Structures are given as C-alpha cells and as structure tokens.
Amino acid sequence: MQDEKSLVSRAQKGDEEAFAQLYEEYFNKIYRYIVIRIGDAMEAEDITQQVFLKALQSIGSFKWKGAPFSAWLYRIAHNQVVDYLRKKSRRTTVPLDEIQLAAEHNLQEEVEKGFDLQRLASAMQHITESQRAVISLRFTSELSTVEVAKVLGKSQGAIKALQHSAVVALRKRMAEG
Amino acid sequence: MRKSKKLANILDECLELILLNGESIEQCLQRYPGYADDLKPLLETILSARVASDVEPRPEFRARARYQFRLALQEAKAKKRRRFFSWQPAWATVVATVLTLVLVSGVTVAAAGNSMPDEPLYPVKVATEQLQLTVTRSSLSKAELHARLADKRVAEIIYLAHKGKSEAIESTIQRLNTNLLRIAALSRVQSEAPAAPGVLPALAPAKPGRQIAPPEPAKGEPAPSKVLPGPSTSERAPVKVSPGPPRSELAPSEQIPGGPEARLKRIPRIEGRAKLRAALIRYAKNHPEALRAALKNAPPSVRAALRRAIAISEARYKEVNRALETRGAGAGEQEPHKVWPQQPRSERTPQKGSSEPTRGEVVPKKVLPKRSLGERSFQRVPPGQSRSRVESDVPIQRIKARANLRAAIVSYAKNHPAALRDVLQDTSRSDRPTLRRAIDITGSRS
C-alpha cells in the first residue's frame, strides 16, 4: 500500500481511489475483529459495512495525533460493536459454522483450525467485554499495546492488565472445553 | 499485586516478540526463566488464540460490500457537488442551463438526443429533457412528455442490459419510475372547471348513461377485466372516447353551457387526452413485453435489475390506469353537473338486451351516499357483481390503497424469489441450503 499518510490525505480531499485502497487494506481486519468480538458472522457483516460507511462520512474529521489511521478505524469499529451489544439484551449465541477461515491447502490443518476456532469462539463468550476487546485487537488485528490503548481509550498499563486477565480467563475456559 | 503487574508487563513484552518478531515460546521463556511456569501456559493459550487471525469474510459478502461501498463513494462525491450549487435558486439553475445549451453547439444537443447512459453526452440529454419538462406548462403536455421519456428509458434499459451494465440500469430504472409516477400524478389532477385548458381529466363518457365498453380482445386472448386491453385497442380507443354524437343529435338538455364555441374549444383537448390514453395503453403493453424479451438474452449480472424494471413498469402502468379511471370517476361528479345534466336512470340508453352491466363495462357509479340514484358518476362494475353491490363499496381511497398494496405485493412476490435464485449459483455450497429455504419461504408466504 502506498504511504498511508498520503492515502488518507487524498481520501480526505475526496479521492475515491485513495479511500478505496484504504478500504481494501482494512476490510478483512475490521471484519475479523468484529466477528471475534461478537461471535456472530452475519451481524459482523452488517457492522463491518457500517464501520466503513461511518468512516467515509467522518474521514474529514480525522487528524493525525500520533496514532495510526488503523487505530481510528478500529475505534469506529469498537463503538459500533458497543452500540450493537447494548441493543442486544442477552449474550449472543455463536453460529460457529458461519465463521469462515482462510482456505488451507492441507485439509487436516483446516479441520483442526476449525475446531480451534470453535473452542476459542466459545471461550470468548465467557470473558468480559473489555477482555474480549483486547484479545480481538491484540491477537486478530495485531495492534500494539499503544494502539489498542488509543482505540479503547485506556492507559497502556490498563491494557496490559486487561490482556493478562483475559488470557488467564481464556486459558481456563479453553482447558474446560 | 506487584508480581501480577510484573507478569502482565512480561507477558506483553513476550507477546510483542512472538506476534511481531516471530520469536518462539522457548526463546521468550529463556529471557525470563523465573516466570517460566506462569508464562508458558499463557503463551500457549495466546498461540492457539491466533487461529482467529485466519478468519476471513465470505467472498460473496466481500464482493457485495465492495460494490455497495463504491456506490456510497460515488454518492458522497455527488453530494459534495450538489452542495456547491445548492445556494443558487432553482430559476438560476434553469437560466444557467438554458444559456449553456444556447452557447453549446446545437449539434451537441442534437447528438445528445440519441445518446445512451454510458455515453459522454448522456448528461446533456438528461438536462435537455429536464428543461423541456420545466418549460412545458399544461398537465396534459407534461404527461405526454413523461410518457415519451418513459419510452426512451425502456429503450436505454434494454441497451444497457445487452451490454451487461447493471449499475447504469439501476439509475435508469429510477428515472423510468419517476416518469411513470409523474404520469399517474398528472392523471389525478382534478380541475375545478372542466373548461380549464390543458387539464387531464379522465375520459368520461359523453353523457350519462352512455356506457363505454373496452374493446373486445383479439381472438385467443383472455377478456380483459381492466381498461388496458389488447393490441388493437389503440386504434379504437379514440373512437370509444369520442365526444359523443354530433351536435345536432344532442338533446337540448345535453348541450354544453356556453354554447357551440365552448364545445369546439374542448374538442382538441379531448382528442389530446384520447391520444395520450392510446399511447399509455400501448406502452403499458409494450414496455414490459420488450423488457421480458431482453431478459431472455440478458447476461446473469443484469437479470435481477431487468426483473425489477419489469415489475416497476407493470405496477406503475396499473397505477396510471387506476388514476385515469378514478379521475374519470371523479370527473363524473363534476362534468355531468357542469356539462351534461344528469339523467334519471330510467332514461339512460339501455344495454343490448340487458339491464345489468356486462363484464368489463364502465357504468355510472355511486358518488356519495347522500346523492340520489340519478346522480351518479362513473365506476366500473366488477364482473359478476350487480350495481347495488357497487353502491355499497368502500370509499375510493381505501380501494386505491388496497390496489396499491396488492400491486406492490405482486411485484415483490415475483422479484424476491427471482433475486434470491440469481444469487444461488454464486453462493458457497454451505450457504445454499439456507438460501433455498429463503426462496421457499418467500415463494410460499407470498
């Protein structure tokens, strides 16, 4: 991808192609983050589209404040997820068979990964919302602690503590099966 | 607590090394041997959680989302442009358009007249059409113009369908929809004074009691229950809605107030209405047929759009027909009062050997409960029903609303399963059972 700063700057001036490139770059990542967070593939599709529409509407207000563009985009995704979860009064059941993995050349590996994903998705439903947010951002989107802190509006120390407690809780759930 | 905080920091550091630098768990544990027992299970959990980074959206969803996002990008760009001009008053835009068109070569405008939506001069064509609509004053002329434009839109849709340009078809369908809606709206325009120029009243019979039967269907065709009949109607329709017997045959009570001059003035308008009616009847039949013919050879990418175009044209022409019927019924309230005095029922021209209206005939309808039997405007009697049943029918607005709802449901019943079937072949195998269920449900529920 071209220099992200120049792409974002052109997108802010109305360059369709620049925004389209940003869209292509982050689409899968945003979707991945959302689907792991809420555990529902169909809802994640809708929310993903909402995120990019929202980004399109408000890209003019984006400012470089020491955080990458991705942090701003994930922030929008985080807010959309929060809104979605607020409307849902109960925990989401996980339509595990709808979450799609990248195709593997080795069928056995693909099947094993599918099982691992099922275990992970199931375990994710039993940790807190904040812990889930940190896991999704750190492990699926591979953002740094600093970036995750900007997305979630917390301090770096708080993110590290959340991350630790999240992994402990996740380990406990996955070990229980 | 301190140990926990330290462990959290070490865990974070190890995560950075494993996730970003590709180090192994063993390498990390070697850095912090004092914490190895606590660290190892946590790092193993993190590695198993990394399966989530292989999650991907479905290809069909991604393609659909990309298309919709591109549309949103274009819409956002167009909005910015519109905002730039929004401060100008509408007349300034018209004046600017006129001046621009005058300054631009006449050849350009003429060349644009035949341009298609994927050609550079098409915006000029659209602007010219808008200008024509703006400067056209009478409702009748506007309706005629909209009808001609609708005909052009259908030709454009067929052209785009052959080229497989589904995006351009959608915007052309919107324009077609607008043209047809405007015809229906103009058809409903009531005039306080029937003599007002250019008003588009329905084609009411010349005098009360004279009943206009729709043209008989051609052989082999089912008898139409509505006004829109078979192919040969257009030639006969003007005859059917002719102003009536020659002046000399009119009874004195039937003569138009204002005398022969007023009647002569009405003849061109009556002929104009008849001409428009004939054109609309022709279009109502031809447009859906042409679109269906295009559908047979169209590429799969445009079939859903073509089906939508067919459904819209059928539904809108039905509305136009209904608007013309209602207008005729409504006008019957006024025109017989103002133009033709009401005749008692017993004095009306009898039907051929039958006192009850036959199928598909237009007969006087009850206007309001307060009026006497003699004071009726015109309403179609449904087949098999007697006039007395018609008298007790619900108010016109409810009938219209029901008819609109029915038309919408008919169109959805056709479009929804078809659109789902279109997507079926591009859907992954795992999703097909779900999609087939959706097709079954939409089909059975409608």
Interface residues (C-beta under 8 A of the other chain):
Chain A: G14 E16 F19 A20 Y23 F27 N28 Y31 R32 V35 I36 A41 E45 T48 Q49 F52 L53 L56 Q57 D97 I99 Q100 L101 A102 K113 D116 L117 R119 L120 I135 S136 R138 F139 T140 E142 S144 T145 G157 K160 A161 Q163 H164 V167 V168 L170 R171 M174
Chain B: S4 K5 L7 A8 N9 L11 D12 L15 E16 L19 L20 P41 L42 E44 T45 I46 S48 A49 R50 V51 A52 S53 D54 V55 E56 P57 R58 F61 R62 A65 R66 Q68 F69 R70 A72 L73 Q74 A76 K77 K80 S430
